[in-house]
Amino acid sequence: MRLVPGSLPEELREPLADYLAGGRILVIAVSHAPDPLAEGPYEYVRPGRATDGTWTWDLAWEQGVRRRGCAPPEEFVRHVEARGFVPPPGTTG
């Protein structure tokens, strides 16, 4: 994802971030990684990948969307909107 703070409309931040947070974890690291958009030296993201059964994404997308309003790819946003911001059964958590 190209990380551009403020590129996502405000009204999409929470529902999209919640969708991303609800994806099924595919892989996760026990550690953390520096947030590439951090304003200070002690901000981190969770390294890992999640899925909704169709798309996969970095776990850091959720923080980028929620904290900074970074827009994921437009095709992904349309996919999530078409699902009503609800992941398919069996993929959450």
C-alpha positions in Angstrom: 0.0 0.0 0.0 1.3 3.4 -0.9 1.2 5.2 2.5 -0.3 8.7 1.9 -1.7 10.2 5.2 -5.1 11.9 4.8 -5.8 10.2 1.4 -8.9 8.3 2.7 -12.2 10.1 3.3 -12.8 10.5 7.1 -16.1 8.6 6.9 -14.4 5.4 5.6 -11.6 5.3 8.2 -13.4 3.5 11.1 -15.4 1.0 9.1 -12.5 0.1 6.8 -10.1 -0.2 9.8 -12.5 -2.4 11.6 -12.8 -4.6 8.5 -9.0 -4.9 8.3 -8.8 -5.7 12.0 -11.3 -8.4 11.5 -9.4 -10.3 8.9 -8.1 -13.8 9.5 -4.5 -13.8 10.6 -2.3 -15.7 8.2 1.1 -15.0 9.8 2.2 -12.7 12.6 5.6 -11.9 14.1 6.0 -11.9 17.8 7.9 -8.6 17.6 7.1 -5.2 16.2 8.4 -3.0 13.4 8.9 0.8 13.3 5.9 2.7 11.9 7.2 4.2 8.6 4.9 7.2 9.2 5.8 7.7 12.8 6.1 11.2 14.1 8.3 10.0 16.9 10.8 7.3 17.5 8.6 5.0 19.5 5.7 4.2 17.2 5.4 0.7 15.9 3.2 -1.6 13.7 2.5 -5.3 13.9 4.3 -7.3 11.2 2.1 -9.9 9.6 -0.6 -10.7 7.0 -4.3 -11.1 7.2 -7.1 -12.1 4.7 -10.8 -12.0 4.0 -10.6 -15.0 1.8 -10.2 -12.9 -1.4 -7.6 -10.2 -0.5 -4.6 -10.4 1.7 -3.0 -7.4 3.4 -0.3 -6.3 5.8 -1.5 -6.0 9.4 0.0 -2.5 9.4 -2.8 -1.4 6.9 -5.2 -1.2 9.8 -3.1 1.3 11.7 -2.4 3.3 8.6 -6.1 3.6 7.9 -7.2 4.2 11.4 -4.5 6.5 12.7 -3.4 8.3 9.6 -6.2 8.0 7.0 -4.0 6.2 4.4 -6.1 4.8 1.6 -5.7 1.2 0.6 -5.9 0.4 -3.2 -9.2 1.7 -4.6 -10.1 -1.8 -5.8 -9.8 -3.1 -2.3 -12.0 -0.3 -0.9 -14.7 -1.1 -3.5 -14.4 -4.8 -2.6 -15.0 -4.0 1.1 -17.8 -1.6 0.4 -19.5 -4.3 -1.7 -19.4 -6.6 1.3 -21.0 -3.9 3.5 -17.7 -3.7 5.5 -18.4 -7.2 6.8 -15.8 -10.0 6.2 -17.2 -13.3 5.0 -18.1 -15.9 7.7 -15.2 -17.8 9.0 -12.5 -15.2 8.3 -12.8 -12.9 11.3 -10.3 -12.9 14.1 
